[in-house]
Amino acid sequence: MNERAFTVLELMVAAAIFIFIIAGIYGIMNAGRSVYDADMGRLDLQAAARRALDTVTSEIRQSSMSNISILDSGARIVFEIPSDISSGSASYSGPISYYLNDDSQLIREYPSGTENVVAQYVSWLEFCCWDGSSCAAGCNGADSLIVRMGFNRTYKQRAMVLNVTENVVARNDF
């Protein structure tokens, strides 16, 4: 009998090679998934930061520098925006306030006592009236307002940090 068959040694070598190939493919797929998860977490955090900054700055732009108050060492802003300018003199909305609560949420309060969550994962918030060279004590006479926010989120065991800053010029000086 001259039949050819694989020996046990040949089968073990083939199985080892197959296992190494499968382990390599798994490693590549796992690394790709890890990068994808990190990018999705970063994208979600950037989108939340962009929405929060756009919401705050669009309302501040409608105000005038003389109607802006910065409280709590820069952690809270209170301002009014014109609600009716057709009568020759402007009438203003009630006070609109933005601040950070204890749950790391950016809160918009308007009307007084009504709180809406604008963003989550906000680790710090700062408002500053800019007079051209430094932060001023008050906004009356300031050139612009600087809004700074820090975001911090853990997404699939990865810590992600993002800081955003925008210089805002109030447009309505009535």
SVG drawing of the C-alpha trace seen along z (x, -y; Angstrom):
<svg xmlns="http://www.w3.org/2000/svg" viewBox="-44 -106 50 108">
<polyline fill="none" stroke="black" stroke-width="0.4" points="0.0,0.0 1.3,-3.2 -1.3,-5.6 -0.3,-9.2 -1.7,-10.8 -0.9,-13.7 1.1,-13.0 0.1,-14.4 3.1,-16.7 2.0,-18.2 -1.5,-18.7 -0.3,-20.5 2.0,-22.8 -0.9,-23.7 -3.2,-24.3 -0.6,-26.6 -0.2,-28.6 -3.9,-28.9 -4.2,-30.1 -1.5,-32.8 -3.3,-34.0 -6.6,-34.3 -5.0,-36.0 -3.4,-38.6 -6.7,-39.3 -8.4,-39.6 -5.7,-42.0 -6.1,-44.2 -9.9,-44.2 -9.7,-45.0 -7.3,-47.9 -9.6,-49.3 -12.6,-49.1 -10.7,-50.9 -9.8,-53.8 -13.4,-53.9 -14.8,-54.1 -12.3,-56.9 -13.2,-58.9 -16.9,-58.5 -16.5,-59.7 -14.4,-62.6 -17.0,-63.5 -19.9,-63.4 -18.0,-65.6 -17.1,-68.1 -20.7,-68.3 -22.0,-68.9 -19.4,-71.6 -20.3,-73.3 -24.0,-73.2 -23.4,-74.6 -21.1,-77.4 -23.5,-78.3 -26.5,-78.5 -24.8,-80.8 -23.1,-83.0 -26.0,-83.5 -28.1,-84.9 -25.3,-87.0 -24.8,-88.6 -28.4,-89.8 -27.7,-91.7 -25.8,-94.9 -22.6,-95.1 -24.4,-97.4 -27.0,-94.7 -24.5,-91.9 -23.6,-91.0 -21.0,-88.5 -21.4,-86.9 -19.8,-84.2 -16.2,-85.1 -17.0,-84.6 -19.0,-81.3 -22.4,-82.9 -23.7,-85.4 -27.0,-87.3 -28.2,-89.5 -31.3,-90.7 -32.1,-90.8 -34.4,-93.2 -37.9,-91.7 -39.5,-94.7 -37.7,-97.5 -40.6,-98.7 -41.8,-101.4 -38.8,-103.7 -37.2,-102.5 -36.4,-98.9 -38.1,-96.7 -36.2,-93.8 -36.8,-90.3 -36.5,-89.2 -33.0,-88.2 -31.4,-85.2 -28.8,-83.3 -26.2,-80.6 -24.3,-78.7 -23.0,-75.3 -24.9,-73.1 -23.5,-70.4 -24.2,-67.7 -21.7,-69.1 -24.6,-70.5 -24.7,-73.9 -28.0,-75.5 -30.0,-78.2 -32.4,-79.9 -35.3,-81.8 -37.8,-82.9 -36.6,-83.1 -36.9,-79.6 -37.2,-77.7 -34.0,-75.7 -33.1,-74.0 -30.1,-71.8 -28.0,-73.1 -25.1,-70.7 -23.7,-67.9 -20.1,-66.9 -19.2,-70.5 -16.3,-70.5 -15.8,-74.3 -17.3,-77.5 -16.0,-81.1 -17.2,-84.4 -15.0,-87.5 -15.6,-91.0 -12.7,-91.9 -11.6,-95.5 -8.9,-95.0 -6.1,-94.0 -7.5,-92.1 -10.7,-90.9 -12.6,-93.9 -14.6,-94.1 -17.7,-95.1 -19.0,-94.7 -20.1,-98.3 -17.6,-99.8 -16.0,-96.5 -15.1,-95.6 -16.3,-92.0 -17.1,-89.0 -15.0,-85.9 -16.8,-82.6 -14.7,-79.6 -15.9,-76.1 -14.2,-72.8 -15.8,-69.5 -14.7,-66.2 -16.2,-62.8 -15.3,-59.2 -16.4,-57.1 -15.8,-53.4 -13.1,-53.7 -11.4,-56.6 -11.1,-60.0 -11.7,-62.8 -11.1,-66.5 -12.0,-69.4 -11.7,-73.2 -13.4,-75.8 -13.2,-79.6 -15.1,-82.2 -14.9,-85.9 -18.4,-87.4 -19.4,-90.9 -22.8,-92.1 -24.5,-93.8 -27.5,-95.7 -26.5,-98.9 -29.9,-100.7"/>
</svg>
